Amino acid sequence: MKTRHIFSYCFVIITLSLIACSSEINKTETNLIVGAKLYEHQEDFNLLFDQFNKVGINTVFASTELISNKEFMSASKNNGIKTFVILPIFYAPEALDKNAGLYAINQFGAQAKKEWVKFVCPSNQEFIDDK
């Protein structure tokens, strides 16, 4: 189990290193989606997207707050960055605070949570029906 995780982490690090170390990727030569998740950003969006372009990031998966920000969307379009919204369907800390029985359970039988990440079990039909 640990070997598989180590291999996965090494693969991601090597892939990102190759992208970052290569010259700027010509977006017309590839259909690959090279993305980043972005929950918040307080600084200049154009500078951020310029940096993304330099390392080959062509797609952003963003929070609903960023997607609703007109400056963010304008800067992403002007810099050729595709945007997709992160829909936090099973991220429901309020529901979990009210009903701990909704938690997803990990392979050790414990609640699937770490730091701020708290997810409802995606097979909980009651929660799905309520959504």
C-alpha positions, 0 to 999 in steps of 0.5 A: 500500500505504501509503495503504491502511494510513494510511486504515485507521489513520485510520478506527480512530482516528476511530471510537474518538474518536467512541465516546470523545467521545460520551455513554455508549452505551445498550447496549439500542439497539445490537447492535454489539460494541465490544471490547478485547483484554486480556492482563493487568490487575493493578488493580481489575477493577470500575474497569476495566469501569466505564471500559470502559462509559463509553466504550462498550466492551461486549466483552473478548477476554481471555487464558486467564489472565484468563478463569480468574480468578474475580474478573475473570469476576465483575466482567465479568458484574456490569458487563455486559461480554461476555468471549471467550477469546483462544486462542493457537493459532498463537502458539507461541514455544516451537515456533518456538524449536525449529523456525524452519521453522514461522514464518509468512512475510511479504510480504517473504519474512522471518519474520513476527515483531515484538517478542514476536509470533511466529506459526507459519504457519497453513497448516503441516499438520504443526503443525496435526496436532500441535495 
